């Protein structure tokens, strides 16, 4: 195909994006940002790699600049892969912003589900002989396990870009062969060309495209990209980008590296080529981490806010830059007096946000950061001890959704029978509040007793998950009707996805230990050990298995080396618990005025729980002050009859006599 025709259609698509996907004010901000930082060569304005990295405030320790720039030079050539990598001119950069922010959906309706494939192409190295050593002349550009960007000081480009190189070098790759193999259809590019009535042109251009099934994403490159996504989790379009890299100390870098390693394992990289294949990438990015690339949207939205444009200033006043940026804030709230280490960090929250969506008060599912949720620490073994009664006091009084987190250690043996300790982090998102199963059905008249939710939508949004050593998600089984999602008893402990035995004459239901389900977690009463099972062959249960983990378990053989099965794990794990935490989920911004307090302002679940705990403390103090004379035994018998102390007291806070 004639290159001029491709460039003309690419230009028309950029104009279509500008007119249909943005307001005039947003385009003005974008032009000002681009022009103020652009390099010039002849009549051409373009951005270099260091310019893009500086604008996006990519921290140097992450070394992700070449990866992001390589993505941009591919996306800037959209919808013609044969033009990639391209020069980041203003039109090319506009297409990058349109794709990264998802604004293309306003005109490309057919391409909504194909963005994952486009992002894979933008990250991939196309090499039919990837498993073979690279020639010396190509191996020389490799540095520290990742391919580096060749300097893009340019040569010449067609017509107005005569002094600029038309095809700057990208990652070091082997040139693909143009054989007669059928290409995979690219729905997003087809939608773009369909909008321009140029489908046939696209099909001709695609003949020179790289073969997606011969491509792979280098492990180190993708890990660096994951670290960027974890760092910018919770970013908003007007957030101060620099503030996200300010606390990037050694401890935070260790947290991000650990989470990125666990997420990378979920993509099942090929150990022979140290790369991620297309099939694994699409499966994991679509099923296990559907919101993985969400931070790109607010990050590239920053192109649409210029500090040099201030519409609020008067005509004759000096042009003082507008203060558009807001400081970074965390939705995780802990008591100022609690200085103990916590499992729940901003990095863990960013990792969870790639897979878990919260059920909002409006009964809609939303991304963790976009939902406006706040996370309040209700219980932790470090602060409240390892007592089931303490767990019940602080957790059962919370009448909204919760997140349970457990960190522990495993003792594993490799192929050479060498033991080593491995950290593991498990958790669960439960949209329904906790209830004490120790209550008997005959005493259901108590007004203080929590009752289970009858809304089936809350059951199907519950999620069990594993964050380390491999990221895996186990959503609630929508067809399950018998196995409870969660079970708490002061006699048997905490169970998620376990089968609760039926009561017998010899034993009550509350005294029988739950049985592990196909995908389940059982925590002992002393909070010292927990057992996690992921056995898809055991049948159907409360939670569905993770497809990636299931495939890795099937591929794991007893004789395999540790390197070939590093992303797999046994079907049953017993871990020593280091810490257990429960966090309450509240939505202060979505609280209705029907729960208004005395000041007429909305009252969230955290405020209501504080009032409930304060009332319980006052009741306990009042009971301790009751004067029964010297008959303590009679006084206790009276309180037991009233259900305030003893076995029938449930989770109430009673006094002693």
C-alpha positions as CSV (number, residue, x, y, z in Angstrom):
1,X,0.0,0.0,0.0
2,X,1.2,3.5,-0.8
3,X,2.5,5.1,2.5
4,X,1.0,8.4,1.6
5,X,-2.5,6.9,1.6
6,X,-1.9,5.5,5.1
7,X,-0.7,8.8,6.4
8,X,-3.6,10.6,4.9
9,X,-6.1,8.2,6.5
10,X,-4.2,8.4,9.8
11,X,-4.4,12.2,9.7
12,X,-8.2,12.0,9.1
13,X,-8.6,9.7,12.0
14,X,-6.7,12.1,14.3
15,X,-9.1,14.9,13.1
16,X,-12.1,12.7,13.8
17,X,-10.8,12.0,17.3
18,X,-10.2,15.7,18.0
19,X,-13.6,16.8,16.9
20,X,-15.7,13.9,18.4
21,X,-13.9,12.8,21.5
22,X,-12.8,16.2,23.1
23,X,-14.2,19.6,23.8
24,X,-12.6,22.7,22.3
25,X,-11.2,23.6,25.7
26,X,-9.6,20.2,26.1
27,X,-7.9,20.5,22.7
28,X,-6.6,23.9,23.7
29,X,-5.0,22.5,26.8
30,X,-3.6,19.5,24.9
31,X,-2.0,21.8,22.3
32,X,-0.5,24.0,24.9
33,X,1.0,21.1,26.8
34,X,2.4,19.6,23.6
35,X,3.8,22.8,22.1
36,X,5.5,24.0,25.4
37,X,7.6,20.8,25.6
38,X,8.1,19.8,21.9
39,X,11.4,19.6,20.1
40,X,11.6,21.1,16.6
41,X,13.4,20.0,13.5
42,X,12.4,21.9,10.4
43,X,8.6,22.4,10.5
44,X,8.0,19.3,12.6
45,X,7.2,19.3,16.3
46,X,7.7,16.1,18.2
47,X,8.3,14.6,21.6
48,X,11.3,12.6,22.6
49,X,11.4,9.8,25.1
50,X,12.8,11.9,27.9
51,X,10.1,14.6,27.3
52,X,7.3,12.0,27.7
53,X,8.9,10.6,30.8
54,X,9.3,14.0,32.3
55,X,5.7,15.0,31.6
56,X,4.3,11.8,33.1
57,X,6.7,12.1,36.1
58,X,7.9,8.5,35.7
59,X,10.3,7.8,38.6
60,X,13.8,6.9,37.5
61,X,14.1,3.9,39.8
62,X,11.3,2.1,38.0
63,X,13.2,2.4,34.7
64,X,10.0,2.2,32.8
65,X,10.6,5.1,30.4
66,X,11.6,3.0,27.3
67,X,8.6,0.7,27.8
68,X,6.1,3.5,27.9
69,X,7.7,5.3,25.0
70,X,7.7,2.1,22.9
71,X,4.0,1.8,23.6
72,X,3.4,5.4,22.5
73,X,5.3,5.0,19.2
74,X,3.1,2.0,18.3
75,X,-0.2,3.5,19.4
76,X,0.6,6.7,17.6
77,X,0.6,4.8,14.3
78,X,-2.9,3.5,14.9
79,X,-4.7,2.1,12.9
80,X,-1.8,1.2,10.6
81,X,0.7,-1.2,12.3
82,X,3.0,-0.9,9.3
83,X,3.8,2.7,10.2
84,X,4.9,1.8,13.7
85,X,7.1,2.9,15.5
86,X,6.2,6.4,14.6
87,X,7.4,9.9,15.5
88,X,5.4,11.3,18.4
89,X,4.0,14.3,16.5
90,X,1.0,16.2,17.9
91,X,-1.5,14.1,15.9
92,X,0.3,10.9,16.9
93,X,0.3,11.9,20.6
94,X,-3.4,12.8,20.4
95,X,-4.2,9.2,19.2
96,X,-2.1,7.9,22.1
97,X,-4.1,9.9,24.6
98,X,-7.4,8.9,23.0
99,X,-6.6,5.2,23.2
100,X,-5.1,5.3,26.7
101,X,-8.0,7.3,28.2
102,X,-10.6,5.1,26.4
103,X,-12.2,8.1,24.7
104,X,-12.1,6.3,21.4
105,X,-15.3,4.5,22.5
106,X,-17.3,7.6,21.6
107,X,-16.9,6.8,17.9
108,X,-15.4,3.3,17.7
109,X,-18.2,1.2,19.2
110,X,-17.0,-2.1,17.7
111,X,-13.5,-1.9,19.2
112,X,-14.4,-1.8,22.9
113,X,-13.2,-5.4,23.6
114,X,-10.1,-5.3,21.4
115,X,-8.0,-2.8,23.4
116,X,-6.2,-5.6,25.2
117,X,-4.9,-7.0,21.9
118,X,-3.8,-3.5,20.8
119,X,-1.9,-3.0,24.1
120,X,-0.2,-6.4,23.6
121,X,1.0,-5.4,20.2
122,X,2.4,-2.1,21.6
123,X,4.4,-4.0,24.2
124,X,5.4,-7.1,22.1
125,X,8.7,-8.0,20.6
126,X,8.1,-9.7,17.2
127,X,10.6,-12.5,16.9
128,X,10.1,-15.9,15.3
129,X,13.3,-17.1,16.8
130,X,12.8,-15.7,20.3
131,X,14.0,-18.9,22.0
132,X,17.3,-18.7,20.1
133,X,20.2,-16.4,21.1
134,X,20.2,-13.1,19.4
135,X,23.0,-12.2,17.0
136,X,25.8,-10.1,18.6
137,X,24.8,-7.0,16.7
138,X,21.3,-7.2,18.2
139,X,22.3,-8.5,21.6
140,X,24.5,-5.4,22.1
141,X,21.4,-3.3,22.6
142,X,20.2,-5.4,25.5
143,X,20.7,-3.9,29.0
144,X,19.8,-5.5,32.3
145,X,17.3,-7.9,30.9
146,X,15.3,-5.3,29.1
147,X,15.5,-3.9,25.6
148,X,16.4,-0.3,25.4
149,X,15.1,2.4,23.1
150,X,17.6,3.4,20.3
151,X,18.0,7.2,20.3
152,X,15.3,8.8,18.1
153,X,17.4,11.7,16.8
154,X,15.6,11.7,13.5
155,X,16.6,11.8,9.8
156,X,13.7,12.4,7.3
157,X,10.0,12.0,6.9
158,X,7.7,12.3,3.9
159,X,6.7,15.9,2.8
160,X,6.5,18.2,5.8
161,X,8.6,15.8,7.8
162,X,11.5,15.6,5.3
163,X,14.0,16.4,8.1
164,X,12.6,13.8,10.5
165,X,13.2,10.0,10.5
166,X,9.9,8.4,9.4
167,X,10.5,5.1,11.3
168,X,12.5,5.6,14.5
169,X,14.0,2.4,15.9
170,X,12.0,0.7,18.7
171,X,12.9,-2.3,20.7
172,X,15.6,-4.6,19.2
173,X,13.7,-7.2,17.3
174,X,14.1,-9.6,14.3
175,X,12.4,-8.4,11.2
176,X,9.2,-10.5,10.5
177,X,8.8,-12.5,7.4
178,X,5.9,-11.6,5.1
179,X,4.7,-15.1,4.5
180,X,1.2,-16.1,3.6
181,X,-0.1,-17.0,7.1
182,X,-3.5,-15.6,7.9
183,X,-3.5,-12.6,10.2
184,X,-5.7,-12.2,13.3
185,X,-8.4,-9.6,12.8
186,X,-7.9,-6.5,14.9
187,X,-11.4,-5.3,15.7
188,X,-10.3,-1.9,17.1
189,X,-8.4,-1.0,14.0
190,X,-11.2,-2.3,11.8
191,X,-13.6,-0.1,13.7
192,X,-11.4,2.9,13.1
193,X,-11.1,2.2,9.4
194,X,-14.8,1.5,9.1
195,X,-15.4,4.9,10.5
196,X,-13.3,6.3,7.6
197,X,-14.8,3.9,5.0
198,X,-11.3,2.4,4.5
199,X,-11.6,-1.3,5.4
200,X,-9.9,-2.5,2.2
201,X,-7.0,-0.2,2.8
202,X,-6.5,-1.7,6.3
203,X,-6.6,-5.2,5.0
204,X,-3.9,-4.5,2.5
205,X,-1.7,-2.8,5.2
206,X,-2.2,-5.6,7.6
207,X,-0.3,-8.0,5.2
208,X,2.9,-6.3,6.3
209,X,2.0,-6.5,10.0
210,X,3.8,-8.6,12.5
211,X,2.4,-12.0,13.4
212,X,0.8,-11.8,16.8
213,X,1.3,-15.4,17.6
214,X,5.1,-15.1,17.0
215,X,5.3,-12.2,19.5
216,X,6.0,-12.1,23.1
217,X,6.4,-9.4,25.8
218,X,9.8,-9.5,27.6
219,X,9.4,-10.3,31.3
220,X,11.5,-7.5,32.6
221,X,9.8,-4.9,30.4
222,X,6.3,-6.0,31.5
223,X,7.3,-6.1,35.2
224,X,8.4,-2.5,34.9
225,X,5.1,-1.5,33.4
226,X,3.3,-3.3,36.2
227,X,5.3,-1.3,38.7
228,X,4.2,1.9,37.0
229,X,0.5,0.8,37.2
230,X,0.9,-0.1,40.8
231,X,2.5,3.2,41.7
232,X,-0.2,5.3,40.0
233,X,-3.2,3.3,41.4
234,X,-5.7,5.8,42.7
235,X,-4.4,8.6,40.4
236,X,-7.0,11.1,39.3
237,X,-6.9,13.4,36.3
238,X,-6.1,16.4,38.4
239,X,-3.9,14.7,41.0
240,X,-0.3,15.9,41.5
241,X,1.6,13.2,39.6
242,X,4.9,14.1,41.3
243,X,3.5,13.3,44.8
244,X,3.1,9.6,43.8
245,X,6.8,9.2,43.4
246,X,7.8,11.2,46.4
247,X,7.5,8.3,48.9
248,X,9.3,5.9,46.6
249,X,11.8,4.8,49.3
250,X,13.4,1.4,49.7
251,X,10.4,0.0,51.6
252,X,7.8,1.1,49.1
253,X,10.0,-0.1,46.2
254,X,10.1,-3.5,47.9
255,X,6.3,-3.6,48.2
256,X,5.8,-2.6,44.6
257,X,8.4,-5.2,43.4
258,X,6.7,-8.0,45.4
259,X,3.2,-7.2,44.0
260,X,4.5,-6.8,40.5
261,X,6.3,-10.2,40.7
262,X,3.0,-11.9,41.9
263,X,1.0,-10.2,39.1
264,X,3.6,-11.2,36.6
265,X,3.4,-14.9,37.7
266,X,-0.4,-14.8,36.8
267,X,0.6,-14.3,33.2
268,X,2.5,-17.5,33.2
269,X,5.6,-16.3,31.3
270,X,7.4,-18.9,29.1
271,X,10.6,-19.8,31.1
272,X,12.4,-20.7,27.9
273,X,12.2,-17.3,26.3
274,X,11.5,-15.2,29.4
275,X,8.4,-13.7,27.7
276,X,4.6,-13.6,27.8
277,X,2.7,-15.1,24.9
278,X,-0.4,-13.5,23.4
279,X,-2.9,-16.1,24.6
280,X,-1.8,-15.9,28.3
281,X,-1.7,-12.1,28.1
282,X,-5.3,-11.8,26.8
283,X,-6.6,-14.5,29.2
284,X,-5.1,-12.9,32.3
285,X,-5.7,-9.2,31.3
286,X,-9.4,-10.0,30.4
287,X,-10.4,-12.4,33.1
288,X,-8.1,-12.2,36.1
289,X,-7.2,-8.5,35.9
290,X,-9.9,-6.7,33.9
291,X,-9.0,-3.3,35.4
292,X,-5.2,-3.7,35.1
293,X,-4.7,-0.7,32.7
294,X,-7.2,1.6,34.4
295,X,-4.4,3.9,35.8
296,X,-3.4,4.8,32.2
297,X,-6.7,6.8,31.8
298,X,-6.1,9.4,34.5
299,X,-2.4,9.5,33.8
300,X,-2.9,10.5,30.2
301,X,-5.8,12.7,31.1
302,X,-3.1,15.1,32.4
303,X,-2.5,16.0,28.8
304,X,-5.9,17.8,28.9
305,X,-5.0,20.1,31.8
306,X,-2.4,22.8,31.2
307,X,-1.0,24.9,34.0
308,X,-0.4,27.7,31.6
309,X,-4.1,28.3,31.0
310,X,-6.1,30.0,33.8
311,X,-9.6,30.9,32.8
312,X,-10.4,32.5,36.2
313,X,-7.9,35.3,35.9
314,X,-8.9,38.8,34.8
315,X,-8.0,40.2,31.4
316,X,-5.3,42.7,32.7
317,X,-4.0,40.5,35.5
318,X,-0.6,38.7,35.2
319,X,-0.8,35.2,33.8
320,X,-0.3,33.1,37.0
321,X,-0.6,29.3,36.3
322,X,-3.8,27.7,37.6
323,X,-3.5,25.4,40.6
324,X,-5.2,22.4,39.1
325,X,-3.4,19.6,40.9
326,X,-4.7,18.1,44.2
327,X,-2.4,16.4,46.7
328,X,-2.3,12.6,46.9
329,X,-4.6,11.1,49.4
330,X,-5.1,7.5,50.5
331,X,-8.6,5.9,51.1
332,X,-7.1,3.7,53.8
333,X,-7.8,5.0,57.3
334,X,-6.2,3.8,60.5
335,X,-6.3,5.0,64.1
336,X,-3.4,7.5,64.6
337,X,-2.5,5.6,67.8
338,X,-2.0,2.4,65.8
339,X,1.6,2.3,64.6
340,X,1.9,-1.5,64.1
341,X,2.8,-2.7,60.6
342,X,-0.2,-3.5,58.4
343,X,-0.9,-5.8,55.5
344,X,-3.2,-3.3,53.8
345,X,-1.0,-0.7,52.0
346,X,-1.5,1.5,49.1
347,X,0.4,-1.0,46.9
348,X,-1.9,-3.9,48.0
349,X,-4.9,-1.7,47.3
350,X,-3.6,-1.0,43.8
351,X,-3.1,-4.7,43.2
352,X,-6.6,-5.5,44.4
353,X,-8.1,-2.8,42.2
354,X,-6.9,-4.6,39.1
355,X,-9.3,-7.5,39.8
356,X,-12.0,-6.6,42.4
357,X,-15.0,-4.3,41.9
358,X,-17.0,-3.1,44.8
359,X,-20.8,-3.1,45.2
360,X,-21.8,0.5,45.9
361,X,-24.9,1.6,47.8
362,X,-26.6,2.2,44.4
363,X,-26.2,-1.6,43.7
364,X,-23.7,-1.0,40.9
365,X,-20.2,-2.5,40.6
366,X,-17.4,0.0,40.4
367,X,-13.6,0.0,40.3
368,X,-12.2,0.3,43.8
369,X,-10.7,3.8,43.3
370,X,-13.6,5.1,41.1
371,X,-16.2,4.0,43.7
372,X,-15.2,6.6,46.3
373,X,-14.9,3.9,48.9
374,X,-13.0,4.4,52.2
375,X,-11.4,1.5,54.1
376,X,-11.5,1.6,57.9
377,X,-9.5,-0.8,60.0
378,X,-11.9,-2.8,62.2
379,X,-9.7,-5.5,63.6
380,X,-6.1,-6.7,63.5
381,X,-4.3,-9.3,65.4
382,X,-1.4,-6.9,66.0
383,X,-3.7,-4.4,67.8
384,X,-6.6,-6.4,69.2
385,X,-5.1,-9.8,69.9
386,X,-5.9,-13.3,68.6
387,X,-9.2,-13.8,70.3
388,X,-12.4,-14.8,68.5
389,X,-14.4,-12.8,71.0
390,X,-12.4,-9.7,70.2
391,X,-12.8,-10.4,66.4
392,X,-16.6,-10.6,67.0
393,X,-16.8,-7.4,69.0
394,X,-15.0,-5.3,66.4
395,X,-16.3,-6.9,63.2
396,X,-19.9,-8.1,63.9
397,X,-20.9,-4.5,64.8
398,X,-20.0,-3.4,61.2
399,X,-23.1,-3.5,59.1
400,X,-21.5,-3.0,55.7
401,X,-19.0,-4.7,53.4
402,X,-15.6,-5.9,54.6
403,X,-12.2,-7.0,53.3
404,X,-10.4,-9.8,55.2
405,X,-6.6,-10.0,54.7
406,X,-4.2,-12.7,56.0
407,X,-0.5,-12.8,55.7
408,X,1.6,-15.9,56.5
409,X,4.4,-18.1,55.6
410,X,4.6,-21.5,53.8
411,X,7.3,-24.1,54.0
412,X,7.8,-25.6,50.5
413,X,10.2,-28.1,49.0
414,X,11.6,-27.7,45.5
415,X,12.5,-30.4,43.1
416,X,15.8,-31.1,45.0
417,X,13.9,-31.6,48.3
418,X,15.3,-28.4,49.7
419,X,13.0,-26.5,52.1
420,X,12.4,-22.8,51.8
421,X,10.0,-20.3,53.4
422,X,7.6,-18.4,51.1
423,X,5.3,-15.6,52.0
424,X,1.7,-15.7,51.1
425,X,-1.1,-13.1,51.3
426,X,-4.8,-14.2,51.0
427,X,-8.0,-12.3,51.4
428,X,-11.7,-11.9,50.6
429,X,-14.1,-9.2,49.7
430,X,-17.5,-9.8,51.4
431,X,-20.3,-7.4,50.4
432,X,-22.6,-8.7,53.1
433,X,-21.9,-8.0,56.8
434,X,-20.6,-10.7,59.1
435,X,-22.9,-12.5,61.5
436,X,-22.3,-14.9,64.3
437,X,-23.5,-18.4,63.4
438,X,-23.3,-19.4,67.1
439,X,-26.9,-18.1,67.5
440,X,-29.5,-20.8,67.5
441,X,-32.5,-20.5,65.4
442,X,-34.8,-20.8,68.5
443,X,-33.6,-17.5,69.9
444,X,-34.1,-15.4,66.8
445,X,-36.2,-12.9,68.6
446,X,-33.3,-10.9,69.8
447,X,-33.3,-7.4,68.3
448,X,-29.6,-7.0,68.4
449,X,-28.9,-10.1,66.3
450,X,-27.7,-9.5,62.8
451,X,-29.6,-11.2,60.0
452,X,-28.2,-12.4,56.7
453,X,-28.9,-10.5,53.6
454,X,-31.6,-11.9,51.2
455,X,-30.3,-9.9,48.2
456,X,-28.7,-12.5,45.8
457,X,-26.6,-9.8,44.1
458,X,-24.4,-9.5,47.2
459,X,-23.5,-13.2,47.1
460,X,-22.4,-13.1,43.5
461,X,-20.0,-10.2,44.1
462,X,-18.1,-11.8,47.0
463,X,-14.6,-12.6,46.0
464,X,-11.8,-14.8,47.5
465,X,-8.3,-13.8,46.3
466,X,-4.6,-14.5,46.5
467,X,-2.2,-11.6,46.2
468,X,1.1,-13.4,46.8
469,X,3.1,-15.4,45.7
470,X,0.8,-15.5,42.6
471,X,-2.1,-13.2,41.9
472,X,-5.3,-15.1,41.6
473,X,-9.0,-14.3,41.8
474,X,-11.8,-16.7,42.9
475,X,-15.2,-15.0,42.3
476,X,-18.4,-16.3,44.0
477,X,-20.2,-19.0,42.2
478,X,-23.5,-17.6,41.0
479,X,-25.0,-21.1,40.8
480,X,-24.1,-22.0,44.4
481,X,-27.1,-22.3,46.7
482,X,-25.9,-24.6,49.5
483,X,-22.3,-23.7,50.6
484,X,-22.1,-20.4,52.6
485,X,-19.7,-17.8,51.3
486,X,-18.6,-16.9,54.9
487,X,-19.1,-18.6,58.2
488,X,-18.1,-17.3,61.7
489,X,-18.5,-19.1,65.0
490,X,-16.9,-18.5,68.3
491,X,-16.6,-22.3,68.7
492,X,-15.2,-23.3,65.2
493,X,-13.5,-20.1,63.9
494,X,-13.7,-18.5,60.5
495,X,-14.5,-20.3,57.2
496,X,-14.8,-19.0,53.7
497,X,-16.3,-21.2,51.0
498,X,-16.4,-24.2,53.4
499,X,-19.1,-26.8,53.8
500,X,-20.9,-26.4,57.2
501,X,-22.0,-29.9,58.4
502,X,-25.6,-30.5,59.3
503,X,-26.5,-30.7,63.0
504,X,-26.8,-34.2,64.5
505,X,-28.1,-35.5,67.7
506,X,-24.7,-35.9,69.2
507,X,-23.3,-32.6,68.0
508,X,-24.9,-29.2,67.3
509,X,-24.1,-27.5,64.0
510,X,-22.2,-24.7,65.8
511,X,-19.7,-27.2,67.3
512,X,-18.8,-29.0,64.1
513,X,-15.7,-27.8,62.2
514,X,-16.5,-26.8,58.6
515,X,-15.1,-28.9,55.8
516,X,-12.9,-27.4,53.1
517,X,-14.7,-26.7,49.8
518,X,-13.2,-26.9,46.3
519,X,-12.0,-23.3,46.7
520,X,-12.0,-22.3,50.3
521,X,-10.1,-20.9,53.3
522,X,-10.4,-22.2,56.9
523,X,-8.9,-20.3,59.8
524,X,-8.3,-22.0,63.1
525,X,-9.8,-20.7,66.4
526,X,-6.4,-19.7,67.7
527,X,-5.5,-17.7,64.6
528,X,-2.2,-19.5,64.4
529,X,-2.8,-21.5,61.2
530,X,-5.0,-21.4,58.1
531,X,-5.7,-23.9,55.3
532,X,-6.3,-22.8,51.7
533,X,-7.6,-25.1,49.1
534,X,-7.8,-24.7,45.3
535,X,-8.9,-28.0,43.9
536,X,-11.2,-27.6,40.8
537,X,-11.5,-31.4,40.6
538,X,-13.4,-31.5,44.0
539,X,-16.6,-30.2,42.3
540,X,-18.6,-27.0,42.6
541,X,-18.5,-24.8,45.7
542,X,-19.1,-21.3,46.9
543,X,-16.2,-19.8,44.8
544,X,-15.0,-20.5,41.3
545,X,-11.4,-21.6,40.5
546,X,-8.9,-19.3,38.9
547,X,-8.4,-20.4,35.3
548,X,-4.7,-19.4,35.2
549,X,-3.9,-21.1,38.5
550,X,-5.9,-24.2,37.4
551,X,-3.9,-24.5,34.2
552,X,-0.6,-24.0,36.1
553,X,-1.5,-26.8,38.5
554,X,-2.4,-29.2,35.6
555,X,1.0,-28.4,34.0
556,X,2.9,-29.0,37.2
557,X,4.5,-32.4,37.4
558,X,6.4,-34.0,40.3
559,X,9.6,-34.3,38.2
560,X,9.5,-30.8,36.9
561,X,12.1,-28.3,37.9
562,X,11.3,-25.4,40.1
563,X,11.8,-22.9,37.3
564,X,9.2,-24.5,35.0
565,X,6.6,-24.6,37.7
566,X,7.4,-21.5,39.6
567,X,4.0,-20.0,39.0
568,X,2.1,-23.1,40.1
569,X,1.3,-24.2,43.6
570,X,-0.1,-27.3,45.4
571,X,-3.9,-27.7,45.6
572,X,-3.8,-27.5,49.4
573,X,-1.7,-25.1,51.5
574,X,-1.3,-24.8,55.2
575,X,0.2,-21.5,56.3
576,X,1.4,-20.1,59.6
577,X,-0.5,-16.8,60.1
578,X,1.6,-13.8,60.7
579,X,-1.2,-11.2,60.8
580,X,-5.0,-11.1,60.2
581,X,-6.9,-7.9,59.5
582,X,-10.5,-6.9,58.7
583,X,-11.3,-3.6,57.0
584,X,-14.7,-2.0,56.7
585,X,-15.8,-0.6,53.4
586,X,-17.8,2.7,53.5
587,X,-18.9,5.2,50.9
588,X,-19.0,8.6,52.5
589,X,-19.7,10.4,49.2
590,X,-22.6,8.2,48.4
591,X,-24.3,8.2,51.8
592,X,-27.9,9.3,51.5
593,X,-29.4,12.1,53.5
594,X,-31.8,9.7,55.1
595,X,-29.0,8.8,57.6
596,X,-28.2,12.3,58.5
597,X,-26.8,13.1,61.9
598,X,-27.7,15.9,64.3
599,X,-25.9,18.4,62.2
600,X,-27.9,17.5,59.1
601,X,-24.9,16.0,57.3
602,X,-24.7,12.5,55.9
603,X,-23.6,9.8,58.4
604,X,-21.5,7.0,57.1
605,X,-21.1,3.5,58.5
606,X,-17.9,4.3,60.4
607,X,-19.7,7.0,62.4
608,X,-22.6,4.6,63.1
609,X,-20.2,1.8,64.2
610,X,-18.4,4.2,66.6
611,X,-21.8,5.0,68.2
612,X,-22.7,1.3,68.5
613,X,-19.3,0.5,70.2
614,X,-19.6,3.5,72.5
615,X,-23.1,2.4,73.5
616,X,-21.8,-1.1,74.2
617,X,-19.0,0.3,76.4
618,X,-21.5,2.4,78.3
619,X,-23.8,-0.6,78.8
620,X,-20.8,-2.7,80.1
621,X,-19.9,0.1,82.5
622,X,-23.5,0.4,83.7
623,X,-23.8,-3.4,84.3
624,X,-20.6,-3.4,86.3
625,X,-22.1,-0.7,88.4
626,X,-25.3,-2.6,89.3
627,X,-25.4,-3.3,93.1
628,X,-26.7,-6.7,93.9
629,X,-25.4,-6.7,97.5
630,X,-23.2,-9.7,98.4
631,X,-25.0,-12.4,96.4
632,X,-22.7,-12.6,93.4
633,X,-23.9,-16.0,92.4
634,X,-27.5,-14.9,92.4
635,X,-26.6,-11.7,90.4
636,X,-24.8,-13.8,87.7
637,X,-27.7,-16.1,87.5
638,X,-30.0,-13.2,87.0
639,X,-27.8,-11.7,84.2
640,X,-27.7,-15.2,82.5
641,X,-31.4,-15.4,82.5
642,X,-31.5,-11.9,80.9
643,X,-29.1,-13.1,78.2
644,X,-26.5,-10.5,79.1
645,X,-23.7,-12.8,80.1
646,X,-22.8,-16.5,79.6
647,X,-23.4,-18.7,76.6
648,X,-26.6,-16.9,75.5
649,X,-25.0,-13.5,75.5
650,X,-23.7,-13.9,71.9
651,X,-21.4,-11.1,70.9
652,X,-22.6,-8.6,73.5
653,X,-20.2,-6.8,75.8
654,X,-21.3,-7.8,79.3
655,X,-19.9,-6.8,82.6
656,X,-18.7,-9.1,85.4
657,X,-20.1,-9.5,88.8
